[in-house]
Amino acid sequence: MSRIAEKFEQLRKKEEKAFIAFITAGDPDLITTKSLVLELEQRGVDIIELGVPFSDPLADGPTIQAASERALKNKVRLKDVLGLVKDLRRETEIPLALLTYYNPVYKYGLERFVKEAVKGGVDGVIIPDLPPEEGKDLRSLAQKMGLDTIFLVAPTSTLKRIKLVARYSSGFIYYVSLTGVTGVRERLAEAIKPTITKIRRFTLKPIAVGFGISNPKQVREIASFADGVIVGSAIVRKVEENLGHKGLVREVGKFVEELVAGIRDRE
């Protein structure tokens, strides 16, 4: 059982939900990213997604795009993020998933990527522009070597696609709560809960909801019916607001702790 699956199982037994935090690796630098991962774990985060900087992040809105650009200016590449995870594994066992795009993985080499990811301590991979029917080679390697492949379901997904994602996702299923790119939203889409109910008809795997979630109230609402809540842009924006400040890690940690409270104090 992977660290991700094990974490969801532990939380299920306690009747709790997973808080999943996204940060861009290398924003503002890799040393700070490492400190942020350790800080977020201390603040109660269950799983961390590390975004691999990419020049054309199709699913990401302006906040995460800007973070990727800052990291790319620092020359942070996929190999550096894999090295960061390897370094982190000396200090933490928190489940770590990489969110990347297919181009960097393809260029790196599928087998090389999966081997080095698993050896370094990566638990899962999310590739928004790689649908499961086109990801056979990666899925096969990942399954063989013990790397979770996390696929996305969108509000526009057909029943056929939902069944496909339910079949091939491991670790958890990522439900994109809105049509569009990542980013903070004032209101959540009304269709989230009915769609989660629909997905559950085809799987017992955990379902985590991301995109547009940015405050404790929204976290609490999603946690009332999903197995996990993913927050990215709001956290990355807090990083951006504190660029150049010595207290960046602490300030981001305080913000995330408030979000985590939304998932732990649902009553």
C-alpha positions as CSV (number, residue, x, y, z in Angstrom):
1,M,0.0,0.0,0.0
2,S,1.4,3.4,-1.0
3,R,1.8,6.2,1.5
4,I,-1.1,8.0,-0.1
5,A,-3.5,5.0,0.1
6,E,-2.3,4.4,3.7
7,K,-3.0,8.0,4.7
8,F,-6.5,7.8,3.3
9,E,-7.1,4.5,5.1
10,Q,-5.8,5.9,8.4
11,L,-8.1,8.9,8.1
12,R,-11.1,6.8,7.1
13,K,-10.7,4.7,10.3
14,K,-10.7,8.0,12.3
15,E,-13.7,9.3,10.3
16,E,-11.5,12.2,9.1
17,K,-10.8,13.7,5.7
18,A,-7.5,14.5,4.0
19,F,-6.2,18.0,3.6
20,I,-4.0,18.2,0.5
21,A,-1.8,21.2,-0.1
22,F,-0.2,22.2,-3.4
23,I,2.9,24.3,-3.7
24,T,5.1,25.0,-6.6
25,A,8.6,23.4,-6.2
26,G,11.3,26.1,-6.5
27,D,9.1,29.0,-5.6
28,P,10.9,31.1,-4.5
29,D,13.7,28.5,-4.3
30,L,14.2,24.8,-3.5
31,I,15.5,25.5,0.1
32,T,12.3,27.4,0.9
33,T,10.1,24.7,-0.7
34,K,11.7,22.1,1.6
35,S,11.1,24.2,4.6
36,L,7.5,24.7,3.5
37,V,6.9,21.0,3.1
38,L,8.1,20.4,6.7
39,E,6.2,23.4,8.0
40,L,2.9,22.3,6.4
41,E,3.3,18.8,7.8
42,Q,3.6,20.3,11.2
43,R,0.5,22.4,10.6
44,G,-1.6,19.4,9.9
45,V,-1.4,18.8,6.2
46,D,-1.9,15.2,5.2
47,I,-0.6,15.0,1.6
48,I,1.4,17.5,-0.4
49,E,1.4,18.0,-4.1
50,L,4.6,19.5,-5.5
51,G,4.1,21.3,-8.7
52,V,6.9,20.8,-11.3
53,P,7.6,24.2,-13.0
54,F,6.6,24.2,-16.6
55,S,6.4,26.9,-19.2
56,D,2.9,26.0,-20.5
57,P,0.8,24.8,-17.6
58,L,-2.5,24.3,-19.3
59,A,-4.6,23.7,-16.2
60,D,-3.1,26.5,-14.1
61,G,-4.4,30.0,-13.6
62,P,-2.3,33.2,-13.3
63,T,-1.2,32.6,-9.6
64,I,0.4,29.2,-10.3
65,Q,1.6,30.2,-13.7
66,A,3.5,33.1,-12.0
67,A,5.0,30.7,-9.4
68,S,6.2,28.4,-12.2
69,E,7.8,31.3,-14.0
70,R,9.6,32.3,-10.8
71,A,10.9,28.8,-10.3
72,L,11.9,28.5,-14.0
73,K,13.9,31.7,-13.7
74,N,15.8,29.9,-10.9
75,K,16.5,27.1,-13.4
76,V,14.4,24.5,-11.4
77,R,13.7,21.5,-13.5
78,L,12.1,18.1,-13.1
79,K,15.4,16.5,-12.0
80,D,15.8,19.2,-9.3
81,V,12.3,18.4,-7.9
82,L,13.1,14.7,-7.8
83,G,16.3,15.6,-5.9
84,L,14.2,17.7,-3.5
85,V,12.0,14.8,-2.7
86,K,15.0,12.5,-2.1
87,D,16.3,15.2,0.3
88,L,12.9,15.5,2.0
89,R,12.8,11.7,2.6
90,R,15.6,12.1,5.1
91,E,13.3,14.1,7.3
92,T,9.7,13.2,6.6
93,E,7.4,10.4,5.5
94,I,4.5,12.7,4.5
95,P,2.9,11.4,1.2
96,L,4.2,13.4,-1.8
97,A,2.7,13.6,-5.2
98,L,4.2,15.4,-8.2
99,L,1.9,17.5,-10.4
100,T,3.5,17.9,-13.7
101,Y,2.7,17.9,-17.4
102,Y,3.5,15.2,-19.9
103,N,6.1,17.1,-21.9
104,P,8.8,17.2,-19.1
105,V,8.1,13.5,-18.2
106,Y,8.3,12.4,-21.9
107,K,11.5,14.4,-22.4
108,Y,13.0,12.9,-19.2
109,G,12.1,9.4,-20.3
110,L,9.1,7.5,-18.9
111,E,11.0,4.6,-17.4
112,R,13.8,6.8,-16.0
113,F,11.2,9.2,-14.5
114,V,9.2,6.4,-12.8
115,K,12.3,4.7,-11.5
116,E,13.9,7.8,-10.1
117,A,10.6,9.1,-8.7
118,V,10.0,5.8,-6.8
119,K,13.6,5.5,-5.7
120,G,13.6,9.1,-4.4
121,G,10.4,8.7,-2.4
122,V,7.6,10.1,-4.7
123,D,4.3,8.4,-4.0
124,G,2.1,9.6,-6.9
125,V,2.0,11.6,-10.0
126,I,-0.7,13.8,-11.4
127,I,-0.4,14.8,-15.1
128,P,-3.4,16.9,-16.2
129,D,-2.7,16.7,-19.9
130,L,-2.4,12.9,-19.9
131,P,-5.8,11.2,-20.0
132,P,-5.8,7.5,-18.8
133,E,-6.5,6.0,-22.3
134,E,-3.3,7.7,-23.6
135,G,-1.2,6.9,-20.5
136,K,-1.0,3.2,-20.9
137,D,2.8,3.1,-21.0
138,L,3.2,5.3,-17.9
139,R,0.4,3.4,-16.0
140,S,2.1,0.1,-16.7
141,L,5.5,1.3,-15.5
142,A,4.0,3.0,-12.5
143,Q,1.9,0.0,-11.4
144,K,4.9,-2.2,-11.8
145,M,7.2,0.0,-9.7
146,G,4.6,1.2,-7.1
147,L,3.9,4.8,-8.2
148,D,0.3,6.0,-7.9
149,T,-1.2,7.5,-11.0
150,I,-3.9,10.0,-10.1
151,F,-6.3,11.0,-12.9
152,L,-8.8,13.8,-13.1
153,V,-12.6,13.9,-13.4
154,A,-14.2,17.2,-14.6
155,P,-17.7,18.5,-14.4
156,T,-18.0,17.8,-18.1
157,S,-16.8,14.2,-17.8
158,T,-19.1,11.5,-19.3
159,L,-20.1,8.4,-17.4
160,K,-17.7,6.5,-19.7
161,R,-14.8,8.7,-18.7
162,I,-15.7,8.6,-15.0
163,K,-15.7,4.8,-15.2
164,L,-12.3,4.9,-17.0
165,V,-10.7,7.2,-14.4
166,A,-12.2,5.2,-11.6
167,R,-10.6,2.1,-13.0
168,Y,-7.1,3.5,-13.6
169,S,-6.6,6.0,-10.8
170,S,-4.6,4.9,-7.8
171,G,-4.1,6.7,-4.6
172,F,-7.2,8.9,-5.1
173,I,-9.4,10.3,-7.8
174,Y,-8.9,14.1,-8.4
175,Y,-12.2,15.8,-9.0
176,V,-11.8,19.2,-10.7
177,S,-14.6,21.3,-9.2
178,L,-15.1,23.7,-12.1
179,T,-14.6,24.2,-15.8
180,G,-11.5,26.3,-16.2
181,V,-8.1,26.8,-14.7
182,T,-6.9,26.8,-11.1
183,G,-7.6,29.9,-9.1
184,V,-9.3,31.3,-6.0
185,R,-13.1,31.5,-6.3
186,E,-15.6,33.3,-4.1
187,R,-18.3,30.6,-4.5
188,L,-18.1,26.9,-5.1
189,A,-20.0,25.2,-7.9
190,E,-23.4,23.8,-6.9
191,A,-22.8,20.6,-8.9
192,I,-19.8,19.3,-6.8
193,K,-21.8,17.2,-4.4
194,P,-24.0,15.5,-7.0
195,T,-21.1,14.7,-9.1
196,I,-19.2,13.2,-6.2
197,T,-22.2,11.0,-5.6
198,K,-22.2,10.0,-9.2
199,I,-18.5,9.0,-9.1
200,R,-19.1,6.9,-6.0
201,R,-21.4,4.7,-8.0
202,F,-18.3,3.3,-9.8
203,T,-15.6,3.2,-7.2
204,L,-14.6,2.8,-3.5
205,K,-11.4,4.8,-4.1
206,P,-11.0,8.1,-2.2
207,I,-12.2,11.2,-4.1
208,A,-10.5,14.5,-3.4
209,V,-11.8,17.9,-4.7
210,G,-9.6,20.7,-6.0
211,F,-9.7,24.0,-8.0
212,G,-11.2,27.1,-6.5
213,I,-11.1,26.2,-2.8
214,S,-9.6,29.0,-0.8
215,N,-11.0,29.5,2.7
216,P,-11.9,27.4,5.8
217,K,-15.6,27.6,5.1
218,Q,-15.2,26.2,1.6
219,V,-12.8,23.5,3.0
220,R,-15.5,22.6,5.6
221,E,-18.2,22.3,3.0
222,I,-16.2,20.1,0.6
223,A,-15.0,17.9,3.5
224,S,-18.7,17.2,4.4
225,F,-19.0,14.9,1.4
226,A,-15.6,14.3,-0.2
227,D,-12.6,12.2,1.1
228,G,-10.1,15.0,0.6
229,V,-9.8,18.7,-0.1
230,I,-7.1,20.2,-2.3
231,V,-6.0,23.8,-1.9
232,G,-3.4,25.2,-4.3
233,S,-3.7,28.8,-5.6
234,A,-4.6,30.3,-2.3
235,I,-1.5,28.9,-0.7
236,V,0.7,29.8,-3.7
237,R,-0.7,33.3,-3.5
238,K,0.3,33.5,0.2
239,V,3.8,32.5,-0.8
240,E,3.8,35.3,-3.4
241,E,2.6,37.9,-0.8
242,N,5.5,37.1,1.4
243,L,8.3,36.9,-1.2
244,G,11.5,38.5,0.3
245,H,10.2,38.3,3.9
246,K,12.1,36.2,6.4
247,G,8.8,35.0,7.9
248,L,7.5,33.5,4.6
249,V,7.4,29.9,5.8
250,R,5.8,30.9,9.1
251,E,3.1,33.1,7.5
252,V,2.2,30.4,4.9
253,G,2.1,27.9,7.7
254,K,-0.3,30.0,9.8
255,F,-2.6,30.4,6.8
256,V,-2.6,26.7,6.0
257,E,-3.3,25.9,9.6
258,E,-6.5,28.0,9.4
259,L,-7.5,26.0,6.3
260,V,-6.8,22.7,8.0
261,A,-9.0,23.7,10.9
262,G,-11.9,23.8,8.5
263,I,-11.4,20.1,7.8
264,R,-10.8,19.0,11.3
265,D,-13.5,21.1,13.1
266,R,-16.4,20.2,10.8
267,E,-18.8,19.8,13.7
